[in-house]
Amino acid sequence: MSNMYDSAYDIEKAIRNSVEFKELVESYQSVMNNNESKQLFEDFRDTQINLQEKQMQGVEITQEEIEGARQIVEKVQQNEMISSLIEKEQRLNLMINDISRIITKPLEELYDN
Amino acid sequence: MSNMYDSAYDIEKAIRNSVEFKELVESYQSVMNNNESKQLFEDFRDTQINLQEKQMQGVEITQEEIEGARQIVEKVQQNEMISSLIEKEQRLNLMINDISRIITKPLEELYDN
């Protein structure tokens, strides 16, 4: 048991020391240190969370909201700092998904039978 | 990097060898070896998945569906084999959530600042 949590802390340390995480931190700080990018990134996050929450609650998403989200995504794609941050987030998420898939394999196998 | 995946495989092995996982497997097999419990458990799972999917897609859930789900939950609660299985699933999920929380701590800290 303790072994399991020790291994989890090893992974945490390895993530913290990984190139992927260090680049993500740098990228995040670049965005946060630029007022325009910071504001746009926060708008993007808020929009995403808002739409997800509505979807989870089964609240209908209006045409205006879809259009608003589309415009923010477009602005985000044109902002190099944020695009780079999102790319770095995705890379780290892939890594974490790989790890999760390994860890939850016993459960997956059990339910697949 | 390789270190990270080695640790993930260590956790996988530790989960597989844990009392919690072994009890879950036993519990699952007991349910699967009993026709009535197996059918009820599958109905319960299908209902859950169906409602979750509707919620994700923003499709309205009818009063009848809510009532149907309530009745299945009631039957499940009265079925000792399935109640025990659900309890064992929850115990294992707590363990996996603890591990996930440790692993994703670097990300959480980054975004909390």
gemmi code that builds the backbone of each chain (N, CA, C; Angstrom):
import gemmi

chains = {
    "A": [
        ("MET", (0.819, -1.217, 0.000), (0.000, 0.000, 0.000), (0.852, 1.266, 0.000)),
        ("SER", (1.736, 1.363, 1.012), (2.582, 2.557, 1.092), (3.403, 2.664, -0.193)),
        ("ASN", (3.810, 1.503, -0.688), (4.541, 1.388, -1.935), (3.842, 2.116, -3.099)),
        ("MET", (2.525, 1.956, -3.137), (1.717, 2.554, -4.192), (1.804, 4.081, -4.160)),
        ("TYR", (1.695, 4.631, -2.948), (1.757, 6.082, -2.821), (3.180, 6.591, -3.040)),
        ("ASP", (4.184, 5.793, -2.630), (5.573, 6.167, -2.913), (5.773, 6.300, -4.419)),
        ("SER", (5.261, 5.336, -5.159), (5.398, 5.379, -6.623), (4.680, 6.593, -7.194)),
        ("ALA", (3.521, 6.919, -6.614), (2.784, 8.095, -7.096), (3.612, 9.362, -6.861)),
        ("TYR", (4.266, 9.456, -5.696), (5.117, 10.622, -5.429), (6.332, 10.642, -6.362)),
        ("ASP", (6.832, 9.452, -6.732), (7.931, 9.390, -7.707), (7.478, 9.980, -9.043)),
        ("ILE", (6.267, 9.626, -9.439), (5.737, 10.159, -10.712), (5.571, 11.673, -10.604)),
        ("GLU", (5.039, 12.118, -9.489), (4.858, 13.565, -9.292), (6.190, 14.296, -9.476)),
        ("LYS", (7.239, 13.750, -8.837), (8.569, 14.362, -8.937), (9.052, 14.335, -10.385)),
        ("ALA", (8.841, 13.193, -11.041), (9.297, 13.050, -12.435), (8.567, 14.033, -13.348)),
        ("ILE", (7.281, 14.250, -13.085), (6.532, 15.229, -13.888), (7.102, 16.626, -13.655)),
        ("ARG", (7.283, 16.954, -12.377), (7.818, 18.272, -12.019), (9.174, 18.530, -12.689)),
        ("ASN", (9.980, 17.477, -12.836), (11.318, 17.626, -13.419), (11.347, 17.415, -14.932)),
        ("SER", (10.203, 17.104, -15.518), (10.183, 16.805, -16.955), (10.316, 18.080, -17.788)),
        ("VAL", (10.900, 17.924, -18.974), (10.992, 19.041, -19.927), (9.577, 19.552, -20.212)),
        ("GLU", (8.641, 18.634, -20.387), (7.262, 19.002, -20.728), (6.660, 19.945, -19.677)),
        ("PHE", (6.852, 19.619, -18.416), (6.264, 20.463, -17.371), (6.992, 21.801, -17.282)),
        ("LYS", (8.331, 21.763, -17.384), (9.099, 23.013, -17.283), (8.729, 23.973, -18.414)),
        ("GLU", (8.529, 23.406, -19.605), (8.133, 24.249, -20.738), (6.719, 24.805, -20.549)),
        ("LEU", (5.864, 23.989, -19.950), (4.496, 24.458, -19.685), (4.511, 25.631, -18.698)),
        ("VAL", (5.322, 25.510, -17.640), (5.413, 26.584, -16.645), (5.904, 27.869, -17.312)),
        ("GLU", (6.941, 27.742, -18.115), (7.485, 28.914, -18.823), (6.426, 29.571, -19.702)),
        ("SER", (5.733, 28.725, -20.445), (4.714, 29.190, -21.369), (3.579, 29.888, -20.609)),
        ("TYR", (3.203, 29.300, -19.500), (2.125, 29.852, -18.682), (2.533, 31.218, -18.125)),
        ("GLN", (3.793, 31.295, -17.674), (4.259, 32.564, -17.112), (4.346, 33.649, -18.193)),
        ("SER", (4.754, 33.266, -19.404), (4.788, 34.249, -20.496), (3.398, 34.828, -20.721)),
        ("VAL", (2.397, 33.956, -20.751), (1.027, 34.431, -20.974), (0.585, 35.329, -19.816)),
        ("MET", (0.882, 34.911, -18.595), (0.433, 35.660, -17.420), (1.124, 37.015, -17.283)),
        ("ASN", (2.322, 37.118, -17.870), (3.063, 38.382, -17.779), (2.723, 39.359, -18.899)),
        ("ASN", (1.782, 38.966, -19.746), (1.378, 39.853, -20.838), (-0.123, 40.140, -20.666)),
        ("ASN", (-0.438, 41.400, -20.385), (-1.829, 41.726, -20.031), (-2.857, 41.275, -21.052)),
        ("GLU", (-2.556, 41.526, -22.321), (-3.523, 41.196, -23.374), (-3.728, 39.676, -23.440)),
        ("SER", (-2.625, 38.935, -23.451), (-2.707, 37.475, -23.521), (-3.381, 36.905, -22.278)),
        ("LYS", (-3.038, 37.465, -21.141), (-3.622, 36.992, -19.883), (-5.140, 37.115, -19.928)),
        ("GLN", (-5.600, 38.290, -20.353), (-7.048, 38.540, -20.404), (-7.726, 37.566, -21.380)),
        ("LEU", (-7.127, 37.414, -22.547), (-7.706, 36.533, -23.567), (-7.722, 35.084, -23.081)),
        ("PHE", (-6.626, 34.665, -22.441), (-6.555, 33.295, -21.940), (-7.624, 33.058, -20.873)),
        ("GLU", (-7.816, 34.039, -20.015), (-8.836, 33.894, -18.969), (-10.246, 33.859, -19.562)),
        ("ASP", (-10.470, 34.682, -20.579), (-11.777, 34.659, -21.269), (-12.015, 33.285, -21.890)),
        ("PHE", (-10.966, 32.743, -22.504), (-11.043, 31.429, -23.164), (-11.396, 30.356, -22.131)),
        ("ARG", (-10.684, 30.354, -21.010), (-10.943, 29.391, -19.931), (-12.379, 29.525, -19.404)),
        ("ASP", (-12.784, 30.766, -19.118), (-14.118, 31.012, -18.560), (-15.197, 30.510, -19.525)),
        ("THR", (-14.991, 30.785, -20.808), (-15.969, 30.359, -21.810), (-16.067, 28.842, -21.838)),
        ("GLN", (-14.916, 28.191, -21.844), (-14.894, 26.724, -21.856), (-15.631, 26.147, -20.651)),
        ("ILE", (-15.296, 26.663, -19.465), (-15.898, 26.152, -18.227), (-17.403, 26.407, -18.233)),
        ("ASN", (-17.794, 27.587, -18.651), (-19.207, 27.953, -18.708), (-19.993, 27.005, -19.636)),
        ("LEU", (-19.441, 26.764, -20.825), (-20.133, 25.885, -21.774), (-20.189, 24.445, -21.247)),
        ("GLN", (-19.088, 23.995, -20.661), (-19.066, 22.637, -20.107), (-20.105, 22.470, -19.003)),
        ("GLU", (-20.188, 23.478, -18.139), (-21.148, 23.409, -17.032), (-22.577, 23.351, -17.555)),
        ("LYS", (-22.855, 24.178, -18.556), (-24.205, 24.169, -19.138), (-24.523, 22.810, -19.734)),
        ("GLN", (-23.528, 22.239, -20.419), (-23.702, 20.944, -21.049), (-23.991, 19.867, -19.991)),
        ("MET", (-23.220, 19.922, -18.893), (-23.391, 18.942, -17.817), (-24.770, 19.072, -17.186)),
        ("GLN", (-25.241, 20.320, -17.078), (-26.536, 20.544, -16.433), (-27.682, 20.385, -17.415)),
        ("GLY", (-27.348, 20.103, -18.678), (-28.393, 19.938, -19.686), (-29.065, 21.246, -20.080)),
        ("VAL", (-28.374, 22.380, -19.811), (-28.916, 23.685, -20.209), (-28.559, 23.930, -21.678)),
        ("GLU", (-29.528, 24.404, -22.436), (-29.278, 24.613, -23.866), (-28.277, 25.750, -24.098)),
        ("ILE", (-27.380, 25.546, -25.057), (-26.388, 26.568, -25.384), (-26.909, 27.368, -26.579)),
        ("THR", (-26.947, 28.677, -26.410), (-27.550, 29.518, -27.455), (-26.599, 29.715, -28.636)),
        ("GLN", (-27.174, 30.148, -29.749), (-26.413, 30.433, -30.961), (-25.379, 31.521, -30.675)),
        ("GLU", (-25.768, 32.515, -29.862), (-24.851, 33.615, -29.516), (-23.643, 33.107, -28.730)),
        ("GLU", (-23.907, 32.181, -27.832), (-22.803, 31.635, -27.037), (-21.832, 30.854, -27.921)),
        ("ILE", (-22.389, 30.102, -28.860), (-21.538, 29.344, -29.793), (-20.683, 30.314, -30.611)),
        ("GLU", (-21.316, 31.385, -31.073), (-20.610, 32.380, -31.876), (-19.528, 33.061, -31.033)),
        ("GLY", (-19.857, 33.413, -29.802), (-18.896, 34.028, -28.884), (-17.694, 33.126, -28.667)),
        ("ALA", (-17.956, 31.836, -28.454), (-16.881, 30.868, -28.223), (-16.008, 30.754, -29.477)),
        ("ARG", (-16.665, 30.742, -30.642), (-15.930, 30.614, -31.898), (-14.964, 31.800, -32.085)),
        ("GLN", (-15.457, 32.988, -31.731), (-14.618, 34.186, -31.876), (-13.413, 34.147, -30.938)),
        ("ILE", (-13.651, 33.685, -29.714), (-12.535, 33.617, -28.761), (-11.502, 32.583, -29.232)),
        ("VAL", (-11.985, 31.435, -29.709), (-11.060, 30.411, -30.213), (-10.218, 30.971, -31.356)),
        ("GLU", (-10.862, 31.743, -32.198), (-10.139, 32.340, -33.331), (-9.033, 33.285, -32.843)),
        ("LYS", (-9.387, 34.122, -31.877), (-8.391, 35.058, -31.315), (-7.240, 34.289, -30.647)),
        ("VAL", (-7.615, 33.218, -29.957), (-6.623, 32.413, -29.250), (-5.649, 31.784, -30.250)),
        ("GLN", (-6.204, 31.309, -31.361), (-5.355, 30.671, -32.374), (-4.379, 31.670, -32.999)),
        ("GLN", (-4.784, 32.941, -33.016), (-3.913, 33.960, -33.599), (-2.881, 34.478, -32.596)),
        ("ASN", (-3.072, 34.108, -31.338), (-2.133, 34.567, -30.308), (-1.077, 33.477, -30.092)),
        ("GLU", (0.142, 33.780, -30.498), (1.195, 32.752, -30.469), (1.509, 32.240, -29.065)),
        ("MET", (1.511, 33.169, -28.109), (1.822, 32.771, -26.729), (0.811, 31.769, -26.203)),
        ("ILE", (-0.468, 32.044, -26.465), (-1.507, 31.152, -25.938), (-1.529, 29.840, -26.723)),
        ("SER", (-1.365, 29.914, -28.036), (-1.332, 28.680, -28.833), (-0.239, 27.760, -28.317)),
        ("SER", (0.908, 28.365, -28.029), (2.034, 27.587, -27.537), (1.697, 26.981, -26.172)),
        ("LEU", (1.034, 27.757, -25.317), (0.640, 27.253, -23.995), (-0.317, 26.067, -24.129)),
        ("ILE", (-1.292, 26.201, -25.012), (-2.279, 25.121, -25.192), (-1.593, 23.855, -25.716)),
        ("GLU", (-0.662, 24.059, -26.627), (0.092, 22.916, -27.174), (0.869, 22.211, -26.049)),
        ("LYS", (1.457, 22.999, -25.174), (2.231, 22.420, -24.072), (1.328, 21.729, -23.052)),
        ("GLU", (0.150, 22.288, -22.854), (-0.834, 21.624, -21.981), (-1.216, 20.270, -22.561)),
        ("GLN", (-1.442, 20.259, -23.876), (-1.868, 19.016, -24.518), (-0.792, 17.939, -24.405)),
        ("ARG", (0.477, 18.369, -24.556), (1.577, 17.404, -24.453), (1.638, 16.782, -23.056)),
        ("LEU", (1.487, 17.657, -22.045), (1.523, 17.137, -20.677), (0.301, 16.260, -20.399)),
        ("ASN", (-0.835, 16.651, -20.930), (-2.041, 15.837, -20.724), (-1.907, 14.454, -21.352)),
        ("LEU", (-1.265, 14.380, -22.501), (-1.033, 13.080, -23.139), (-0.228, 12.177, -22.211)),
        ("MET", (0.797, 12.789, -21.625), (1.677, 12.056, -20.710), (0.862, 11.537, -19.518)),
        ("ILE", (0.059, 12.412, -18.942), (-0.738, 12.037, -17.772), (-1.804, 11.005, -18.151)),
        ("ASN", (-2.365, 11.134, -19.345), (-3.337, 10.118, -19.799), (-2.690, 8.748, -19.960)),
        ("ASP", (-1.460, 8.740, -20.500), (-0.734, 7.461, -20.634), (-0.562, 6.811, -19.268)),
        ("ILE", (-0.163, 7.627, -18.313), (0.060, 7.117, -16.956), (-1.254, 6.597, -16.358)),
        ("SER", (-2.321, 7.364, -16.535), (-3.634, 6.936, -16.010), (-4.066, 5.623, -16.630)),
        ("ARG", (-3.825, 5.497, -17.927), (-4.244, 4.278, -18.620), (-3.516, 3.054, -18.045)),
        ("ILE", (-2.237, 3.224, -17.733), (-1.473, 2.118, -17.143), (-2.049, 1.761, -15.769)),
        ("ILE", (-2.293, 2.798, -14.972), (-2.731, 2.576, -13.590), (-4.118, 1.933, -13.518)),
        ("THR", (-4.998, 2.322, -14.425), (-6.378, 1.815, -14.348), (-6.594, 0.548, -15.185)),
        ("LYS", (-5.487, -0.012, -15.706), (-5.615, -1.212, -16.528), (-6.273, -2.388, -15.797)),
        ("PRO", (-5.930, -2.643, -14.546), (-6.586, -3.775, -13.863), (-8.118, -3.647, -13.877)),
        ("LEU", (-8.600, -2.431, -13.653), (-10.052, -2.202, -13.657), (-10.651, -2.390, -15.043)),
        ("GLU", (-9.956, -1.866, -16.028), (-10.433, -1.965, -17.410), (-10.568, -3.440, -17.804)),
        ("GLU", (-9.553, -4.219, -17.463), (-9.571, -5.644, -17.792), (-10.721, -6.366, -17.105)),
        ("LEU", (-10.931, -6.001, -15.840), (-12.006, -6.645, -15.073), (-13.350, -6.421, -15.759)),
        ("TYR", (-13.630, -5.193, -16.163), (-14.946, -4.880, -16.714), (-15.093, -5.262, -18.189)),
        ("ASP", (-13.959, -5.494, -18.825), (-14.035, -5.898, -20.235), (-14.379, -7.372, -20.387)),
        ("ASN", (-14.170, -8.122, -19.307), (-14.432, -9.573, -19.432), (-15.920, -9.891, -19.384)),
    ],
    "B": [
        ("MET", (12.074, 10.190, -17.752), (10.874, 9.820, -18.509), (10.519, 8.349, -18.344)),
        ("SER", (11.466, 7.462, -18.658), (11.185, 6.026, -18.542), (10.836, 5.725, -17.092)),
        ("ASN", (11.518, 6.413, -16.191), (11.291, 6.305, -14.762), (9.811, 6.494, -14.401)),
        ("MET", (9.195, 7.499, -15.054), (7.806, 7.828, -14.801), (6.890, 6.649, -15.148)),
        ("TYR", (7.138, 6.031, -16.290), (6.302, 4.904, -16.710), (6.596, 3.659, -15.869)),
        ("ASP", (7.855, 3.505, -15.459), (8.182, 2.393, -14.550), (7.372, 2.518, -13.266)),
        ("SER", (7.322, 3.741, -12.736), (6.565, 3.958, -11.499), (5.077, 3.682, -11.727)),
        ("ALA", (4.577, 4.055, -12.903), (3.161, 3.790, -13.209), (2.895, 2.284, -13.228)),
        ("TYR", (3.819, 1.526, -13.810), (3.653, 0.065, -13.829), (3.761, -0.522, -12.415)),
        ("ASP", (4.595, 0.106, -11.573), (4.674, -0.337, -10.175), (3.315, -0.154, -9.496)),
        ("ILE", (2.684, 0.982, -9.777), (1.369, 1.245, -9.171), (0.354, 0.236, -9.700)),
        ("GLU", (0.403, -0.009, -10.998), (-0.527, -0.982, -11.590), (-0.406, -2.329, -10.867)),
        ("LYS", (0.846, -2.764, -10.673), (1.079, -4.047, -10.006), (0.556, -3.996, -8.563)),
        ("ALA", (0.833, -2.890, -7.899), (0.404, -2.754, -6.497), (-1.125, -2.777, -6.402)),
        ("ILE", (-1.793, -2.165, -7.373), (-3.268, -2.190, -7.372), (-3.746, -3.622, -7.573)),
        ("ARG", (-3.151, -4.283, -8.554), (-3.538, -5.662, -8.853), (-3.369, -6.578, -7.629)),
        ("ASN", (-2.350, -6.304, -6.839), (-2.073, -7.145, -5.668), (-2.753, -6.649, -4.395)),
        ("SER", (-3.467, -5.552, -4.472), (-4.069, -4.982, -3.261), (-5.288, -5.789, -2.812)),
        ("VAL", (-5.533, -5.776, -1.522), (-6.735, -6.413, -0.962), (-7.969, -5.807, -1.636)),
        ("GLU", (-7.952, -4.498, -1.806), (-9.107, -3.785, -2.372), (-9.458, -4.319, -3.761)),
        ("PHE", (-8.447, -4.506, -4.595), (-8.720, -4.983, -5.950), (-9.169, -6.446, -5.926)),
        ("LYS", (-8.500, -7.260, -5.112), (-8.857, -8.678, -5.050), (-10.295, -8.858, -4.574)),
        ("GLU", (-10.691, -8.071, -3.606), (-12.073, -8.149, -3.114), (-13.068, -7.673, -4.174)),
        ("LEU", (-12.656, -6.678, -4.931), (-13.522, -6.192, -6.010), (-13.739, -7.285, -7.058)),
        ("VAL", (-12.658, -7.970, -7.435), (-12.754, -9.043, -8.434), (-13.703, -10.142, -7.924)),
        ("GLU", (-13.520, -10.518, -6.672), (-14.384, -11.557, -6.075), (-15.848, -11.132, -6.103)),
        ("SER", (-16.062, -9.908, -5.701), (-17.412, -9.362, -5.637), (-18.045, -9.319, -7.034)),
        ("TYR", (-17.245, -8.903, -7.986), (-17.719, -8.796, -9.368), (-18.088, -10.178, -9.901)),
        ("GLN", (-17.228, -11.156, -9.584), (-17.500, -12.517, -10.067), (-18.751, -13.104, -9.413)),
        ("SER", (-18.948, -12.812, -8.130), (-20.171, -13.296, -7.465), (-21.403, -12.762, -8.187)),
        ("VAL", (-21.382, -11.471, -8.506), (-22.540, -10.873, -9.191), (-22.711, -11.519, -10.567)),
        ("MET", (-21.611, -11.688, -11.285), (-21.683, -12.222, -12.654), (-22.119, -13.691, -12.677)),
        ("ASN", (-21.883, -14.406, -11.579), (-22.260, -15.820, -11.529), (-23.691, -16.046, -11.045)),
        ("ASN", (-24.397, -14.958, -10.809), (-25.787, -15.079, -10.363), (-26.669, -14.360, -11.397)),
        ("ASN", (-27.495, -15.129, -12.078), (-28.245, -14.562, -13.212), (-29.055, -13.320, -12.854)),
        ("GLU", (-29.762, -13.393, -11.733), (-30.627, -12.276, -11.349), (-29.794, -11.020, -11.061)),
        ("SER", (-28.733, -11.211, -10.264), (-27.876, -10.074, -9.909), (-27.165, -9.522, -11.149)),
        ("LYS", (-26.717, -10.432, -12.001), (-26.020, -10.012, -13.225), (-26.933, -9.099, -14.061)),
        ("GLN", (-28.185, -9.550, -14.243), (-29.135, -8.792, -15.062), (-29.404, -7.425, -14.442)),
        ("LEU", (-29.616, -7.423, -13.135), (-29.919, -6.167, -12.441), (-28.719, -5.215, -12.500)),
        ("PHE", (-27.522, -5.763, -12.312), (-26.316, -4.935, -12.356), (-26.134, -4.323, -13.752)),
        ("GLU", (-26.403, -5.126, -14.770), (-26.267, -4.609, -16.143), (-27.325, -3.541, -16.438)),
        ("ASP", (-28.528, -3.750, -15.941), (-29.575, -2.722, -16.104), (-29.155, -1.422, -15.422)),
        ("PHE", (-28.584, -1.576, -14.234), (-28.138, -0.422, -13.447), (-27.066, 0.353, -14.217)),
        ("ARG", (-26.073, -0.384, -14.716), (-24.997, 0.231, -15.499), (-25.538, 0.922, -16.761)),
        ("ASP", (-26.395, 0.215, -17.505), (-26.947, 0.774, -18.747), (-27.724, 2.061, -18.461)),
        ("THR", (-28.497, 2.033, -17.388), (-29.288, 3.217, -17.026), (-28.367, 4.387, -16.706)),
        ("GLN", (-27.334, 4.118, -15.923), (-26.378, 5.172, -15.567), (-25.735, 5.777, -16.809)),
        ("ILE", (-25.238, 4.886, -17.684), (-24.545, 5.346, -18.893), (-25.499, 6.143, -19.781)),
        ("ASN", (-26.708, 5.625, -19.937), (-27.713, 6.286, -20.764), (-28.025, 7.696, -20.242)),
        ("LEU", (-28.226, 7.816, -18.935), (-28.543, 9.129, -18.363), (-27.352, 10.078, -18.483)),
        ("GLN", (-26.146, 9.547, -18.241), (-24.949, 10.383, -18.367), (-24.783, 10.904, -19.790)),
        ("GLU", (-24.994, 10.020, -20.747), (-24.856, 10.426, -22.155), (-25.858, 11.518, -22.505)),
        ("LYS", (-27.098, 11.332, -22.060), (-28.118, 12.351, -22.339), (-27.718, 13.689, -21.729)),
        ("GLN", (-27.198, 13.618, -20.492), (-26.801, 14.824, -19.804), (-25.666, 15.538, -20.560)),
        ("MET", (-24.695, 14.730, -21.018), (-23.567, 15.286, -21.761), (-24.023, 15.927, -23.068)),
        ("GLN", (-25.014, 15.304, -23.690), (-25.485, 15.821, -24.980), (-26.519, 16.923, -24.788)),
        ("GLY", (-26.857, 17.207, -23.538), (-27.848, 18.239, -23.270), (-29.265, 17.808, -23.624)),
        ("VAL", (-29.504, 16.483, -23.714), (-30.853, 15.988, -24.004), (-31.632, 15.920, -22.687)),
        ("GLU", (-32.873, 16.382, -22.731), (-33.676, 16.423, -21.507), (-34.000, 15.006, -21.020)),
        ("ILE", (-33.931, 14.820, -19.708), (-34.249, 13.525, -19.112), (-35.702, 13.566, -18.637)),
        ("THR", (-36.500, 12.583, -19.085), (-37.934, 12.616, -18.779), (-38.214, 12.143, -17.354)),
        ("GLN", (-39.405, 12.480, -16.888), (-39.868, 12.073, -15.566), (-39.869, 10.545, -15.456)),
        ("GLU", (-40.265, 9.880, -16.555), (-40.307, 8.400, -16.566), (-38.904, 7.806, -16.407)),
        ("GLU", (-37.944, 8.418, -17.065), (-36.569, 7.927, -16.952), (-36.049, 8.089, -15.524)),
        ("ILE", (-36.377, 9.214, -14.921), (-35.948, 9.449, -13.533), (-36.579, 8.391, -12.623)),
        ("GLU", (-37.863, 8.139, -12.846), (-38.585, 7.148, -12.033), (-37.998, 5.748, -12.256)),
        ("GLY", (-37.699, 5.418, -13.523), (-37.093, 4.120, -13.843), (-35.755, 3.946, -13.140)),
        ("ALA", (-34.941, 5.011, -13.176), (-33.624, 4.964, -12.535), (-33.779, 4.793, -11.028)),
        ("ARG", (-34.763, 5.502, -10.452), (-34.997, 5.429, -9.007), (-35.354, 3.994, -8.596)),
        ("GLN", (-36.194, 3.355, -9.408), (-36.607, 1.979, -9.107), (-35.431, 1.006, -9.183)),
        ("ILE", (-34.580, 1.199, -10.187), (-33.412, 0.309, -10.305), (-32.464, 0.512, -9.115)),
        ("VAL", (-32.242, 1.768, -8.748), (-31.368, 2.045, -7.600), (-31.925, 1.363, -6.341)),
        ("GLU", (-33.238, 1.420, -6.183), (-33.879, 0.791, -5.024), (-33.625, -0.723, -5.021)),
        ("LYS", (-33.820, -1.347, -6.175), (-33.584, -2.793, -6.287), (-32.118, -3.137, -6.012)),
        ("VAL", (-31.233, -2.282, -6.533), (-29.797, -2.503, -6.352), (-29.435, -2.435, -4.869)),
        ("GLN", (-30.033, -1.461, -4.182), (-29.735, -1.295, -2.754), (-30.210, -2.501, -1.941)),
        ("GLN", (-31.261, -3.157, -2.451), (-31.785, -4.326, -1.728), (-31.024, -5.604, -2.081)),
        ("ASN", (-30.177, -5.526, -3.106), (-29.415, -6.699, -3.525), (-28.036, -6.654, -2.855)),
        ("GLU", (-27.819, -7.555, -1.921), (-26.589, -7.495, -1.126), (-25.323, -7.661, -1.951)),
        ("MET", (-25.389, -8.566, -2.938), (-24.207, -8.806, -3.780), (-23.791, -7.543, -4.531)),
        ("ILE", (-24.796, -6.861, -5.100), (-24.470, -5.657, -5.879), (-24.071, -4.506, -4.953)),
        ("SER", (-24.748, -4.358, -3.846), (-24.369, -3.295, -2.888), (-22.918, -3.464, -2.479)),
        ("SER", (-22.543, -4.712, -2.233), (-21.176, -4.994, -1.822), (-20.200, -4.659, -2.953)),
        ("LEU", (-20.590, -5.001, -4.175), (-19.736, -4.693, -5.335), (-19.546, -3.178, -5.481)),
        ("ILE", (-20.638, -2.439, -5.351), (-20.552, -0.979, -5.500), (-19.660, -0.384, -4.408)),
        ("GLU", (-19.802, -0.914, -3.207), (-18.975, -0.440, -2.094), (-17.483, -0.692, -2.398)),
        ("LYS", (-17.213, -1.863, -2.959), (-15.817, -2.194, -3.268), (-15.279, -1.349, -4.430)),
        ("GLU", (-16.149, -1.032, -5.370), (-15.746, -0.121, -6.454), (-15.390, 1.239, -5.880)),
        ("GLN", (-16.233, 1.701, -4.961), (-15.996, 3.031, -4.399), (-14.677, 3.088, -3.626)),
        ("ARG", (-14.370, 1.979, -2.908), (-13.112, 1.936, -2.154), (-11.913, 2.013, -3.091)),
        ("LEU", (-11.989, 1.259, -4.190), (-10.885, 1.281, -5.142), (-10.790, 2.646, -5.834)),
        ("ASN", (-11.948, 3.223, -6.129), (-11.929, 4.542, -6.769), (-11.313, 5.603, -5.868)),
        ("LEU", (-11.565, 5.518, -4.580), (-10.947, 6.456, -3.637), (-9.430, 6.363, -3.716)),
        ("MET", (-8.941, 5.112, -3.769), (-7.510, 4.847, -3.852), (-6.945, 5.471, -5.132)),
        ("ILE", (-7.620, 5.229, -6.239), (-7.141, 5.747, -7.527), (-7.236, 7.278, -7.568)),
        ("ASN", (-8.279, 7.828, -6.956), (-8.378, 9.295, -6.884), (-7.240, 9.894, -6.068)),
        ("ASP", (-6.882, 9.243, -4.973), (-5.752, 9.723, -4.162), (-4.482, 9.753, -4.999)),
        ("ILE", (-4.269, 8.679, -5.736), (-3.079, 8.587, -6.582), (-3.100, 9.675, -7.661)),
        ("SER", (-4.250, 9.858, -8.290), (-4.374, 10.892, -9.329), (-4.092, 12.271, -8.759)),
        ("ARG", (-4.599, 12.503, -7.563), (-4.402, 13.822, -6.947), (-2.909, 14.094, -6.716)),
        ("ILE", (-2.181, 13.063, -6.310), (-0.731, 13.214, -6.102), (-0.045, 13.534, -7.435)),
        ("ILE", (-0.391, 12.762, -8.445), (0.284, 12.880, -9.743), (0.016, 14.227, -10.412)),
        ("THR", (-1.204, 14.746, -10.259), (-1.552, 15.984, -10.968), (-1.305, 17.236, -10.106)),
        ("LYS", (-0.647, 17.039, -8.970), (-0.392, 18.169, -8.082), (0.429, 19.284, -8.752)),
        ("PRO", (1.474, 18.954, -9.503), (2.242, 20.032, -10.150), (1.341, 20.935, -11.007)),
        ("LEU", (0.415, 20.333, -11.737), (-0.491, 21.106, -12.594), (-1.441, 21.947, -11.767)),
        ("GLU", (-1.951, 21.350, -10.711), (-2.896, 22.054, -9.852), (-2.238, 23.297, -9.257)),
        ("GLU", (-1.000, 23.126, -8.783), (-0.275, 24.251, -8.188), (-0.035, 25.352, -9.208)),
        ("LEU", (0.324, 24.936, -10.420), (0.592, 25.926, -11.470), (-0.637, 26.799, -11.711)),
        ("TYR", (-1.802, 26.166, -11.834), (-3.003, 26.929, -12.189), (-3.647, 27.639, -11.008)),
        ("ASP", (-3.249, 27.235, -9.792), (-3.814, 27.906, -8.621), (-3.117, 29.236, -8.344)),
        ("ASN", (-1.937, 29.399, -8.904), (-1.187, 30.643, -8.617), (-1.724, 31.839, -9.383)),
    ],
}
model = gemmi.Model(1)
for chain_id, residues in chains.items():
    chain = gemmi.Chain(chain_id)
    for i, (resn, *xyz) in enumerate(residues, 1):
        res = gemmi.Residue()
        res.name, res.seqid = resn, gemmi.SeqId(i, " ")
        for name, pos in zip(("N", "CA", "C"), xyz):
            atom = gemmi.Atom()
            atom.name, atom.element = name, gemmi.Element(name[0])
            atom.pos, atom.b_iso = gemmi.Position(*pos), 0.0
            res.add_atom(atom)
        chain.add_residue(res)
    model.add_chain(chain)
structure = gemmi.Structure()
structure.add_model(model)
structure.setup_entities()
